[in-house]
Structure formats: C-alpha cells, structure tokens
Amino acid sequence: MTVTAMPRRTGRAPAAEALRARGLMAYLAGSAAEEQVRLEYLARGAVCLEQRWRGQAGEIDLIFRENGVVVFVEVKTSKTRDRAVESFRPAQMERVYAAGSEYLAHVPEGQLAEVRFDLATVDGVGRIEIMENAFGHF
C-alpha cells in the first residue's frame, strides 16, 4: 500500500489569496512611487527629513525641507494622473494636515514654521507630477 501526502491547505479561499496578492502589489507600487518622488525632490535640492513618518494623527509619505520650507508630500499612484488625483479624498487631506501639524513639534520653528502640502502623482508609465500647495487648512 502506497501512502500519498494530501495537499496542504492554507485555510484561505482562492479569492482571499487574490485579494492579498493585489494588496501586496499595491503596497509595492506605492513604495516604488514614493522612492521615485523622493529622488525627484532630492534632485531639486530638497533635504529629506522623513519617509513614512507616523504620528498619532496618521502617516505622511514624505517630509522635506526645501528652501527653508517644511514640505509634507502625499504620493498617489494610479494608471493615470487624473485617477491618482481623484483617489485623494478630503478625509486623507485632513489626516495629512493633522499629522503635519503634529510633526512640527520636531522642527525648531514649531508651529511657526513655513509649511507646504504637496500632492505628487505617479502614473502607470512612471511620470511624476508634483502639485505644490495642493491642499492646506480645512
């Protein structure tokens, strides 16, 4: 009598596996887009202060000091620039704004620092567009 091993089950349904794989792909695409944007700001002469900084209010993708201004950057990636912009909702703007206000405790000027909130998009072919002062006070 020959004994054959039963296939191992992961406990996840195929749909759950597919969802997990899509989530991983989105995470990796977002990380790659953030790195592209970081390099773009560095090429402009900005100094990177933080990447994926997390405070109690939420996470900020990138924080720079550029010409004396503290720049908070939200990075969005999608097939097209317009889709990336549309995916940036008011609730996310408020979260980035609140986290940015919280982050200012880490700079010498505190809440008196000159700040800017940028939105950077990366489309499906890697084109970067930086929208300076894309959002601000609510």
C-alpha positions as CSV (number, residue, x, y, z in Angstrom):
1,M,0.0,0.0,0.0
2,T,1.3,3.4,-1.0
3,V,0.6,6.4,1.1
4,T,0.4,9.8,-0.7
5,A,0.5,13.1,1.0
6,M,-2.6,15.2,1.0
7,P,-2.1,18.7,-0.5
8,R,-1.6,21.3,2.2
9,R,-4.4,23.8,2.7
10,T,-3.6,27.3,3.6
11,G,-7.0,27.9,5.2
12,R,-7.7,30.8,2.7
13,A,-10.1,30.7,-0.1
14,P,-8.7,31.5,-3.6
15,A,-10.5,34.8,-3.6
16,A,-8.8,35.8,-0.3
17,E,-5.4,34.8,-1.8
18,A,-6.0,37.0,-4.9
19,L,-7.1,39.9,-2.7
20,R,-3.9,39.5,-0.6
21,A,-1.8,39.4,-3.7
22,R,-3.4,42.6,-5.1
23,G,-2.8,44.3,-1.7
24,L,0.9,43.3,-1.9
25,M,1.2,44.6,-5.4
26,A,-0.5,47.9,-4.4
27,Y,1.9,48.3,-1.5
28,L,5.0,47.6,-3.7
29,A,3.8,50.0,-6.4
30,G,3.2,52.7,-3.7
31,S,6.6,52.2,-2.2
32,A,8.3,52.4,-5.7
33,A,6.3,55.6,-6.4
34,E,7.4,57.2,-3.1
35,E,11.0,56.4,-3.9
36,Q,10.7,58.0,-7.4
37,V,9.1,61.1,-5.8
38,R,11.8,61.2,-3.1
39,L,14.5,61.2,-5.7
40,E,12.7,63.9,-7.7
41,Y,12.7,66.2,-4.6
42,L,16.3,65.4,-3.9
43,A,17.2,66.4,-7.5
44,R,15.5,69.7,-6.8
45,G,17.8,70.3,-3.8
46,A,15.4,69.4,-1.1
47,V,16.5,67.6,2.1
48,C,14.5,64.5,3.0
49,L,13.6,64.7,6.7
50,E,11.3,61.7,6.9
51,Q,9.8,58.8,4.9
52,R,6.6,57.3,6.0
53,W,6.5,59.3,9.2
54,R,3.8,58.1,11.5
55,G,2.2,60.2,14.3
56,Q,-0.9,59.8,16.3
57,A,-2.9,61.6,13.6
58,G,-1.7,59.3,10.8
59,E,1.1,58.8,8.3
60,I,2.8,61.2,6.0
61,D,4.5,59.7,2.9
62,L,7.5,62.1,2.6
63,I,8.7,65.2,4.5
64,F,11.3,67.5,3.1
65,R,13.0,70.8,3.9
66,E,13.1,72.9,0.7
67,N,14.4,76.5,0.7
68,G,13.6,76.7,4.4
69,V,10.0,75.4,4.0
70,V,8.8,72.1,5.6
71,V,7.1,70.2,2.8
72,F,4.7,67.5,3.5
73,V,4.1,65.2,0.5
74,E,1.3,62.8,-0.2
75,V,2.1,60.4,-3.0
76,K,-0.6,58.8,-5.1
77,T,-0.1,56.3,-7.9
78,S,-2.6,55.1,-10.4
79,K,-2.9,54.3,-14.1
80,T,-3.5,57.9,-14.9
81,R,-2.7,61.2,-13.2
82,D,-6.4,62.1,-13.0
83,R,-7.2,58.8,-11.3
84,A,-4.4,59.4,-8.8
85,V,-5.7,62.9,-8.0
86,E,-9.3,61.6,-7.7
87,S,-8.2,59.0,-5.2
88,F,-7.0,61.7,-2.8
89,R,-10.1,62.3,-0.7
90,P,-10.8,65.2,1.7
91,A,-10.5,62.8,4.7
92,Q,-7.0,62.0,3.7
93,M,-6.2,65.6,3.3
94,E,-7.4,66.3,6.8
95,R,-5.3,63.3,8.1
96,V,-2.1,64.6,6.4
97,Y,-2.8,68.1,7.6
98,A,-3.3,66.9,11.2
99,A,-0.2,64.7,11.1
100,G,1.8,67.6,9.6
101,S,0.8,69.9,12.4
102,E,1.8,67.1,14.9
103,Y,5.2,66.7,13.1
104,L,6.0,70.4,13.6
105,A,6.9,69.7,17.2
106,H,10.1,68.1,15.7
107,V,11.3,71.3,14.0
108,P,13.0,74.3,15.7
109,E,10.3,76.7,14.5
110,G,7.4,74.6,15.7
111,Q,4.0,75.7,14.6
112,L,5.6,78.9,13.3
113,A,7.4,77.0,10.5
114,E,6.6,77.9,7.0
115,V,4.9,74.8,5.5
116,R,3.6,73.5,2.3
117,F,1.4,70.5,1.5
118,D,2.1,68.9,-1.9
119,L,0.4,66.1,-3.8
120,A,2.7,64.0,-6.0
121,T,1.2,61.7,-8.6
122,V,2.9,58.8,-10.4
123,D,1.0,57.4,-13.4
124,G,1.2,53.9,-14.9
125,V,4.2,54.7,-17.0
126,G,6.2,56.4,-14.2
127,R,5.5,60.0,-15.0
128,I,5.7,62.2,-11.9
129,E,3.7,65.3,-11.4
130,I,4.3,67.4,-8.3
131,M,1.4,69.8,-7.4
132,E,2.8,72.3,-4.9
133,N,0.4,73.7,-2.3
134,A,-2.2,71.2,-3.5
135,F,-4.1,71.4,-0.2
136,G,-3.9,73.1,3.2
137,H,-6.0,74.4,6.0
138,F,-9.5,73.0,6.5
